[in-house]
Amino acid sequence: MVTEIQKFSDQIAFVVLRRLDAMMIMVDDCLQGTPPSRVVVGSALFSYLGLKFISFGTDFHHQLRSRGLLRIVFEAAKSLPILKDLVSCEKAKLIAKLDKDLRKKIAAKPPRMIVLPYDGLSSKEIMSEADCRRAKDTSHLMKASRMSGAVYMADQEHFDLLCSIYSSFVHANPLHADAFPSVTRMEAEVVSMTASLLGGCSATNPDVCGLMTSGGTESILTAIRATRDYMRVVRHVRRPEMIVAVSAHAAVYKAAEYFNIQIVRVPVDKDFRMDVDATARAIRKNTILIYASAPGYPHGVIDPVEKLAALAKENGVCLHVDACLGGFVLPFIPSLNQTSSELFDFRAPGVTSMSADTHKYGLSQKGSSVVLYASALLRQYQYTAVMDWSGGLYISPSQPGSRPGGLIAQSWASLLHLGRKGFQMITKRICNAAVLLRAGISSIDGLHVLGSDVTMVVAWGSTDPLLDIYVVNDIMITKGWHLSVLHTPAALHMCITPANIECVPELLSDLKAAVDEARNSNDGCISGGKAPIYGLAGALPDRDLVGDILKDVQDLMLRHV
């Protein structure tokens, strides 16, 4: 049998060589008498055009995967003069309207500081100016917050302790570890305590380590950048891709822009969890990272981390778990028997990095977070080492050089003050409030809860085609509520914190009234409301145009303060 296969292989090779020889003879006949210079130039030109064609095809495929065919078509269409002028005109009208609305909200007093005063103000004058500005802020009510997330602390004693600790270490800078060993030690202890909650500091995961950052976005960016550089060395990936669910936090898009990583988006299932099968199909040779959430910001749903981690390990790629919201809550939920005990942290083999925000449910002040790695080797890829600088040898473990020691110290104090028992009590109250809110929303005609996981985030949408959920939000704003607005599908969510737990019954009462009011409104919208803008942004198929509008809106917000 082997001899027959060998003979067949030899016959095929013989036929191929004969055909190739015949083609070469034909080419020689065609070029006979052609000056050698033309052969060389023609070959070079043909090779150049061939490479350009391949490059164009590769770039088009890259754009197709990252942006989709529809966005490419829209971009091409907008380049036509007639459409370009029309889009610019309509966008200018919208921005002008927003500009007019924002100008009305500009505070006339105090007058805006435009230039540095020649003579410094007195302490009394500065405090007066600060108080005047703070009067415009949303009131910080310890136990009566009407904001989704944002404010987490509800204990005045805890608040005062953190402020006191912060002021004691406000001068410290961990960049100079020899001068300020206190905050360097505190940072290591915060990282260790956080890791111990998330499957680290154990016999199975003794190498889990990390650093503190300024917030969840920096933690996510830091982990993604370290993963990119690690995979460049280990797997020689030069055009990195990361797989994210459509529900992944917006920080992944920032990381993709900053670090030149292509995002490959996969859908979520009916329960809004990252689709494992779609993720498996999306893995390619350039994949460096799978990004999972525990839970995700939009719907409070926990992605199937165990299955995704197994998939990552099988394919030799990294897996990051965004536990910025859940890092100090989920570890205490299994003990309450409120959800399944599916692993979401370093206990799941294949998880290589995590992020957890101390300034959210760690109940420390803004802004502090923790990024964790499965090993010190991976953590080293977030460092920056400069060997040939005239200023001497330089090593920095994070994106910023100097970092505020006061923030590290108060995060350390927060964890120590609460302890495991404190976190268990807070988590129990949050879960009980979430159960109450989910049940109350389900009882309101026209609304339904999104997702099945009982976490700190409760999201809901409309089941009535005539009930615009964005109009409901505009009415809730008039009642003093600040809910989070979601797209695809159109929905709202409330992120339950210790500061707003006691307001859940009032939220349900106002929400029911808002639904009734939205149904009874004559024109289906609220004067001055944002429902038309949200509706337009969600309906526009040209997402690049939406992005351009958002950038113009951001300019307006920075100008009119």
N, C-alpha and C positions, 0 to 999 in steps of 0.2 A: 504493500500500500504506500509506504514511504517512498519507494523507488518510483512508482507511478506519479506521485505528486511532484517529485523532483523533476521528472521528465516533462511534465506539463508546465512547470515553472520555467524550465529551460526553453521550451518552445515559445512561451509568451515573451520571454526576454529576447529571443532571437528575432521574433516578428517586430517587436518594438524597435530594436536596433536597426533592422532593415528599413523600416519606415523612416526613422530619424536620418539614416544615411541618405535615403532618397530625397528627403526634404532639403538636406544640406547641399546635395548636388543641384537641385532645382534653384536654390538661392544663389549658388555659385554661378549658374548659367545666367540668371537674371542680372547679376552684378558684374558679369564679365565685361571688361572694358571700362568700368566705372572707376574714376580716380579714387585712390585710397582715402584722400582727405574727405571726400563726400561720404564714404562709407563710415568713417569715424564720426563725422558731424551728424550724419543721419542716425547712427546708433545712439549717440548721446542724446539727441533730440527725442528719439523714440523712448528711450529710458526715462527722460525727464517727464514727458507727457504721461507715461505709464505710472510713474511715482505720484504725480499730481492727481491722477485719476483715483489711485488707491487711497491717497490722503483725503481727497474729497469724499470718497465712499466711507472711509473710517470716521471722518468728522460728522457726516450725515447720520451714520448709525449711532454715534455718540449722542448727537442732538435728539434723535428719535427716541432713544432710551430714556434720556434725562428729562426731556420736555414734552414729548408726545407729538404725534402728527398734527393734531388740531392747532397747537400753539405755533408750530412752524408755518402752517398755512396762514394763520392770522397775521403773523409777522410779515410774511411775503405780501399779503393783501394790503396791509397798512402802509407799505412802502409806495403804493400807487398814489400819485399826487392827489386825486380827487378824494380818496378815502383818508389820506394823511391829513388833509385840510379839515375834513369833516370831523374826524376824531379829535383833532387839536381844538377845534371850536367848541365841541360839546364838553370836552374835559375842562376847558377854560371857564365855561359857564358854571360847571359844578364846583370848581375850586373857588370861583368868585363868590358863590353863594355861601360856601363854608367859611370863607374869609370874612364875609359880612357877619355871619353868626358868631364867629369867634371874637370879632372886634367888640361886639356888644358885651361880651363877658370880661373884657379887660378891666381890671380894677383901676379906677381913677386915682384912688389913694391906697397906699402911699405912692408918690411919683417914682417912676423907675430910675434906678441908679444906672447912668450911662457911662460915666467916666469915674476914675478914682478920685475921691475928694482930696483937695490939697492939704487941708488940715484934718487929721484923724478925728473921728467922733468920740465922744465920751462913752464910758461903759453904759451909763444910763440911757443915752441916746440910741446906742446900738440895741439894747434890750427892748426899747420902745419900738424901734423899726422892726425887729424880729417878731415881737408880739403882734404888731399890726399885720404882718404878712401871714403869720400862723392863724390868724382869725379867719382867713379864707379857706383853711384846710377842713377836710371832713373831720368832725369831732372824733377823737380817740376815746371811745367809751369802752372801758375794760370788759364789761359783760353785756353790752347792748349794741355791739357792732352790727350794722346792716350791710356790711360788705362781704362779698364772696372772697374768702381767703384774705390776703393782704395783711390783716391784723390778727395775730395769733395769741398774744399774751392777755391773760385775764386776771392775773394775780398782782396786786400792787406791791406786795412785799417782794415778790420775785423780780418785778420791774425795777424797784429801787435798788435791790442787791446788784443787779447787772449794771445799772448806771454807776453805782459806786465802784464796782470792780473795774469797769471800763476807765473811769477817770484816774484810777490808781496806776493803770498800765498804758495810758494814752501816749506816753512818750516812747514806749518800747517798740523795737523793730527787729523781727526775727532774722532779717538779712544780716544783722550783726550779732550772731549767736553768741560770740564770746563776751559781748557787752551786756546782752539781755538773755541769759540762759533760762530765765524764768518762763518767758512766753514760748521759747523753743521747747521746753519740757512740757508746758501746757498743751501745745499743739500735738505733740506726740501722744499725750494722754487722751486728748479728744479723739484722735484718729483710732487709738487702740480701743477705747470704749465703744466707738461707733462700729468698728470692725467686729467686736464681740457680739453685737446685736445682729450682725448680718452674715453669720457663718464663719467669721475669721477668728483668730486667736484660739483655735481648737486643734485637737490632735490631727484632724484631717486637713485643716487649712491653716497651718502655723505661719505661713509666709505672707498672709494678707497684710498689706501696708498701704500707706497713702499720705496725703497732705491736706491742709485746709486751703480753701479758695474764698473768693469774695461772694460766691453765690452759685446757684444751680447751673446757670449758663456757663460760667467759667469752668466748673467741674466737668460738664459735658464736653466742652471744647478741649479741655486739657486731656481728657481720656481719649478722645477721638484723634487728636494730634499725636499722642504717644503711640496709639495703635497703628496709625499710618506709618510712622517712622520705624516701628518695630517690624511691621510686615514688609516694609521696603528692604530691610536687612535680612530677615529670616526667609521670606518667600519671594524676594526680588520683584515685588509688585510696583510697577512704575505708573500705572494709570488706575489708582485705587477707586473702589466702589464700596458703598455701604448700603445695606438693605434696611429700610425703615418702613414701619406701617404708616398709613395715611394719617393716623392719629398721633404719631410721634411728636414730641415737643418741637416748637419752632427753632430751638437752639441747634438742631441738626442741620438746618438750612444755612444758618450762620457759619457753622463749622465747615460745611461743604464749600461755601464761598471763600472763607479764609484760607483753607488748606487744600483747595483744588481737588476735592473728592466728588465723584459723581454719585448722586443719590439715586437709588433704585427703590421706588415706592411699591409696596404690596398692599392689597386690600385687607380689611378686617372682616371677621365672620359676622353672623347675625347678632352675636353678643358683643360686638365691637372689639373683639380680641384679635391680635395679629394672626393672620392666616398662616399656619405652619406649612401647608402644602405649597402655597404660593411662594413662601420664603424659600423652600427647597428648590423650586424651579428657577428662582432668581439667582441662585448661587453660581458664580462663574470663577474663572481662574484669577480675575482681578478683585474679587470680593475680599475685603479685609475685615469687615465688621458686620454683625447683625445687632440691631439696636432694639431693645425691648423696654417696656415700661411697667412699673409696679408701684402704684397704678399710673395709668395715663392721665394727663391733665384734662382732656375734654370730657370724658365720661366716667372717670374713676374706675376703669376696668383694668384688671391685672392680666397682662399678656401671659401666654403659656410658656413661662421661662424655662421650665425643665425640658420640655420638648425642643424648644429653640436652642438651648444650651447643648443638648445631645446632638442636634443637627450641626451646630457650629463645631463641636469637637470632632465629629465624624469627617467634616470637610476641611479641618485645619484652619478655621478662621476664628476670630475673636468675637466675644459677645459682651456688650455693655448693657447693664440694667440701670435704667433711670429710676431710682427710688428717691428722687428729690422730695416728693410728697410723702411717700410711704416709709422712708427709712426709719422713722422713729414711731411709726404706728403699726405697720404690718407685723413686726416681730412680736407684738403683744396681742394680736387678734386671735391666733389659734387657741390661746388659753381661754378665750371667751366663747369658743365653739360657735362663732358667727360665720365662718367661711371655711373652705377646704384648707387642708394643710399642705397644699402643693408648694414645692420649694420655689423661691424667687430670688435667692441670694447665692453666696459662694458655696453653700452646701450642694448646689446643683452643679455637677461636673461640667465644665465648659464655660462657666461664667468667668470672664477675665478682668472685668472692671465694673465698678458701681459708683453712683453719685447719690448723696443723701444730704439734705439741707438742714443744718442746725438752726438756721434762722426761720424755718417754718415750724415743724412740729417738735424740733429740738428746743423751741421756745427761747431762743437767744435773739439778740437784736440784729437788725440788718447791717451789713451783709456778710454772712458766713455760711460755708458749706464744706463738705468733705468729699474728696475723690479717693476711691480705694482701688487697689490693684491686687490681683491674685499672687503676684510675686514682685520682689524688688527689681528684678530684671526688666519687667515691663515698665515699672515706675521710672527707671533711669531714662527712658525715652521721652519723658516730659522735661528733663533737665536741659539747661543750656550751659555749655562749657566753652569758654573763650581762652585759648592758650597763647595767642600772639598779639595781645592788646598792650599798648604802651602803658596802660593803667595797671598792669599786673595780671596775674592769673585770676580768672573770674568764673564762678560757678553759681548758678541760680536755679532753684528747684521749680520755679513757677513762672508764669507769664509776667506778673509784676515783679520788680526787684524789691523795693521797700514794701512792707505790708504792715497794717496797723495792729500792733500788739494788743491794743485794748479790745479789739473785736475777738481775738483769739482767747484772751483771758475771760471775757464775759461769756463766751460759748462754753468754756471749761466750767465756769461757775454754774451755768444753767444746768448742765448735765449732772453735776454733783448735787445741786439743790433738789432736783426732781427725783433722781434715783429710779430704779426699776419700778418701785411701787407707785411713784408719781406718774410715770408713763402709762402704767397699767390702768390707773384710775382715769386718766385723761382719755385713753383709747376707748375704755368702756363707755364713757359719756358720749364720745363722738359716734360710736357705733349705734348706741341707743337713739341718738338724735337722728342719725341717718335712716334707721328703720322707721322712725316716726315720720320723717319727711317723705320717704318713699311711699309709705302707706297713704299719707295725706294727699300727695300729688295724684296717686292712682285713683283716689276717690273723686277727683275733680273732673267733671264731664268735659271731654275734649283734650285732656292731657294724658300723656303716658310717660313712664320712666324708661330711660335708656340704659341698657346694661343690667346685669344681674348681681354683680359683686357689691357687697355691703362695705363700702369704704367711706372716706371723708368727703368724696365728691358725689353729688347726686345731680344727674342731668335729666332733663325732660323736654319733650317736644309736643307738637300738636297733632292730634288724630283727626281734627276737623279741618277740611280744606278751606273753610271760610274763616278760620281763626288764625290770624297771623301772630306767630309767637313773638315776633319783633315788636309788634304793637303792644302786646302784653308787657314786654320789657319796658317800653316807653312809659306805660302807665305805672309800672312798679318804680321807675325812677322818680316819678312825681310823688310817690309815697315814701321816698327816702331810701330805697333799696339800690344797691350797686351789684347786680348779678353779672355773671360772665356770659358773653354772647358767643354762640358756636355756629359753625357752618357745616354743610354737607354731612348730616342733615341739619336743617335749621333747628336750633335748640337753645336752651339756657341751662346754666348750672349754678349750683351753690356749693362752695367749698366750705364745709363745716369746720370751725375752729373753736377753741375754748372761748374766744371772745364773742362768738355769735350763737353759741349753742342755745342759750336761754331765749333767743329770739325766734326759734324755729316755729313755735305755735303761731306767733304773730305773722311770720312769713307766709304760712299756709293760709291764714285768714285773708291777708292782703292779696295773695295770689288768686284765690277764688274770686275775690271782688274784682280784680283786674281782668280776669277772664270774662266775667259778666259784663264789665264795662266795655271791653274790646268788642264783644258781640253786639252790644247796643249802640256803638258809635256809628254816626251817620256815614262818614266818609272813609271809615276803616283806618284812620291814622290820627295821631296826636300832634297838635301844633307844636313845632319845634323839635319833634321827636326824630330819632335816628333810624326808624324802621325803613323808610325809603332807601336810605344809603346802604343799610345792611342787606336789604332785599336786592338792590341793584348789584352790589358786590358779589352776592351769592349766585345771581342769575347770569352775570356776564361770562360768556364762554372764554373770552380772551383774558386769561389770567395775568399776562404781562401788562395789559392795560390797567388792571386792578392794582398791580404792583406799582405802576407809575403814579397812579392816583394816591396810593398810600404814602409814597415818598413826598408828594406835594403837600399832603395833609400833615405829615410830620414837620415839614418846613413851617407850615402855618402855626402848628402847636408850639414850636420853639420860638417863633417870632412873637406870638401874642400871649405873653405870660405876665 
